[in-house]
Amino acid sequence: MSEAYQHLLTSLQENRSAGATELALLTLSRLKDCLFETGEQTPEQIEMIVEDLSHARASMVPLGNALHRWQQRLDPGADNYRQQYLDGLLNVYRQLAQASEQVAENAAELIKPGMTVMTHSRSSQVMAMFEQLLERHMDFNVIITISAPGNEGLMVASQLNRMDVPVTVITDAEMGQTMPNVDMNIVGCDNWLSDHHFVNKTGTLLQALAARHFGKPFWVLADSFKNSLQTHQTVSLETLPLDKLNLPGAKGISGNNTYFEVIATRLITGRVEEHGLLPIRE
C-alpha cells in the first residue's frame, strides 16, 4: 500500500487520546482517502487492510467490526469493485456515526437538571451526550478523573470549560472519596465482551466498585459496533511503555502499565446502545 496508508496505520497505533468510536471514524475516513488516491485494490489486498487495521488496536473493537461489515458486503466479482468498496466504506462510516449519535441521545435521557455526572477517561459518545444536554439548555456539573497515565481527563476538562460546563478534575484515587457527591456515573466502552464483561480504560473498575458501594447509578455507552465474541479470558489488553510512569531508575523497581481493564457487567446499572437503555439484571 501507499506511504499514506503506512502513515495511517502508524497514527492508529500511536493515538492514545481518541476513544474507540472516534478512532474508528477517523481511521475509516482516512482509509477512504487513501483508497481513493490509489489504484484498484484486489479482494486479497482489501482483506489484508482489514486484518492490519483490525489488529492494530485489538482492545478497541468498533474499527474491526466496521471493517468486517464493510468487507462482508463487497462482491469481489463485481465489474465496479473499486467504486463498490469506496461507497461501502462511506456507508459503514455513516452507520457507525449514526449509531454513536443515537447512543448519545439515549444517554442524555438519563440526566436530569442539576445533576453531577462523573466520567473517566475520554469517550466521544460521552462528549456527544454533554453536547446534547447543552442543546436542551440543561444545567449539569461534571466530575472528571485525570485518567492517568494518559491524562485524557485534562482534555475533557478543557473541552467542557470551552462549553461553559462546570467541571471538577480529581485524581483517579479520589473516586471513592468523591462518589457520595455524584448523581450519575457514565463512561464509554471499548469492547463489549460476550461473557458479561466489558473493556474500558484502566480505572473504570474502581469507579464501578465505588458507585456500587455508595448505591450510585453507573451506565456504560456501547453501541452494537462494540459487540465482541471475545471473553474476559481471551481479550487482549494493551500495555504502554513503562517510561510513561516515570519510575525511579533503581535496580529492583519494576512496573506495569496496562492501558485497559475488564469490568464485570454485574457491577453496573446498565448499557446504553443505539436501540435504547438496557438495564443489567443479575
N, C-alpha and C positions, 0 to 999 in steps of 0.2 A: 504493500500500500504506500501511499504518498507520505511525504515528510509531515504534511498537515495531520494525517491520521496518527502518526507516531507521536506528534505533539499532543494530540487529543488524548491518547492513551496515557501518556505521562501525566498530563494535567488531572485526569481522572484518578490516577493512583495517588497523587500528592494532595488533592483537595481535601482538607480537613475541616473546612468551615461550613460547607453546604450539607444540609440534611439529605436523606436518601432520595426523596422525591425531587427536590431541587437539583440534586446532582444528576438524576436520571434525565430530567427535562433538558438540562444544559448539555448533557452528552448527546442526547438524541438530536438536538438542534445542530450541534457542531458536526455530528456524523452526517446529517443530511447535506450540509455544506460541502463536506469532504467528498461525498459520493457524487454530488452534482458537478464538482470540479474535475473529477477523474473519469476515465473511460468506463465502459460497462464492466461490471464485476460478474464473475461466474457464480453459480449457486454454491460451489465449493468455497469461493472467496467470501461470500456472504456468511456462510456457516463459520468460517474462521473468525470473521469480525465479531459475530455474535458470541462465540466462545471466548475470544480475547477480552471483550468488554464485560461480559457477564462475570468472569472470574477475577477481573482486576480489583473489584471491591466486593468480595464474596459475602461479607456480613450484611451488605445492603442490597436487598433483592429487587426493588422496583425496576431498576435498569435491566437486569437479566430477564425479568418477567416480560417487560415491554418488548425487548428484543426478540424473545422467543415467540411472542404473539405475532410480531411483525413477520418473522421468518416462516412461521407455520401457514400464513395466509398467502404466501407467494407461490406462483406457478412457474417452476423452472423451465417449462416448455413453452411458455408464452412468447410470442413474437416481440412484444413490447416489455420485455423483462426489466430493462433499466427503468422505464417510466413507472412500471408497477412497483418496484421496490422503493423508488423515490416517493411516490404517492402514498405507499403503505407506511413508510416511516413517518410522514406527516400525519397520517390518520391515527397512528398509535400514540404519537405525541399529544394530539388533541384529546384522545381518550384518557390519557394519564392526567393531563391538565384539568379536564372536566371532573374526573373522579376526585382529584385533590381539592378543587374548588368546592365540590359538594360536601366533602368531609368538613371543610372549614365552616360552611353554612350550618351543617348539622351540629357541630360542636358549639357554635355561637348560641344555640338554643339552651345550652346548659348554664349559661352565665346570666345572672340577674343583676340589676343595678346596684352599684356599691360593693360588689364582691371583690375579694382579694384572691388572685389566682397565682399559684406557684407553678413554675415550669423549670425544666432542667435541660441544659444544652440548647441547641438551636434547631427548631423544626420549621420549615417553610409553611407547613399546614397550620401550626400553632400561630405563626405570624399572620397568616391569612385570616385566621379566626379573629385575632385582635383587630385587624382592619375591618372585618365585618361588623364588629361591635362599635367601632367608631362611626361607621356609616349609619348605624342605628342610633347614633348620638347617646350611647350608653356610657355612664361613668363606671370605671373599674380601676383596680390597682393591680400591679404585678410584682411578685417577688421572683427574682431570677437568681439561680446559683451561678457562681463563677464558672462552674463546669470544667474544673481542672482535669488534665493539664492543658487542654486546648484553649481554655478560657473563652469558649463561644458565648458564654453568658454576657461578657462585656460588649460583644457585638449586638446582642439582643437589647441590652440596656441602652445603647446608643440609638438604635433604631426606634425603640419605644419613646425615648426622650424627644426625638425629632417629631414623633407623632403626638407629643404633649400628653403622654400617658404616665401617670405617677409610677415610678419603678424603684424598687429597693434591691440592691445587689447583696447577696450573702455568700459566705464560703459554703462549700459543699458540706462541711462538717456541722453547719448550723441548721441543717434541715429539720432535725428533731426539735431543736430549741424553738424554731420559728413556727413549726406546724400548728400550734394552737391558734395562731393569728390568721390561718389560711381558711378560706371558704371552699376552694376548689383546686384540685391538682389536675393539670393537663400536660401531657407530653406527647411527642411524636413517637414513631416506631420505625425501625429499620428492617425488621424481619418478623413476620407473624408465623410462628412455628406450628407444626401440625400436632403437637402433643401438649397443648395448653400452656405454652410458654411464648414469650416474645423477646426480641433483642432490641436493646437501645443503648445509648451512651452509658458507660460506667458511672454509677452514682444513682441511677434510676431505681435500683433495688432498695437503696437506703431511703429514698423518698417514698416508695411504695410501703415499706415497713413502718415508717413514721406516720404516714397517712392512716394506715390500718390501726396503729396503736392509738391514735387520737380520734379515730372514727370520722376521718375526713374523706370525702369522695375523691376518687382517682380514676380519670378517664384517659384512654390511650387512643390517639388518632391513627387509624390504619385502614386504608382503602384496600380493595381486592388485589391491587398490584403488589401488595406487601405479603400476600399469602405464600407460604413456602411448604415444601414437602419435607424439609429438614426437621430434626428434633433437637431438643436441648442437648442431646448427647452427640449428635453428628454435625451440628452447626460449627462453622469456622469463625472464630472471634479474632479480629485484627489486633495486633500489638503495634506500639510505636517505639522508636529508639529510646534507650534509657537516658540519653543526653537531654531529653525534654524534661527530665525530673531534677536536673541539677544536683545529682548525688555527690556527696563528699568523695573525693578521689583517694580513698583509703582502702588498703587491702582488707578483704573480708566483708566489705559492704556490697551487697547485691541489690537488685531492684526488680520491679515488674511494672510494666506499663501497658496493660491490656485496655484497649480503647472501648470495647463493647462488653456487655454482660447479658446474661439470660435472666429473665424475671418470670416467675410463675403467675399465670393469669388469675389464680385464686386470690392473689393479693390486691387485685384492682377491682374497681366498681364495674367497669365495662369498657367496651370498644366502640369507637365512633368510626363508621365506614360510610361509603357513599350512599348506601341504602338506608341509613338511619343509625339509631343508637341500639347497641346490643349489650344489655346487662349480662354480667358473668354470673352464672348460677353454680354454686358449689354442690 
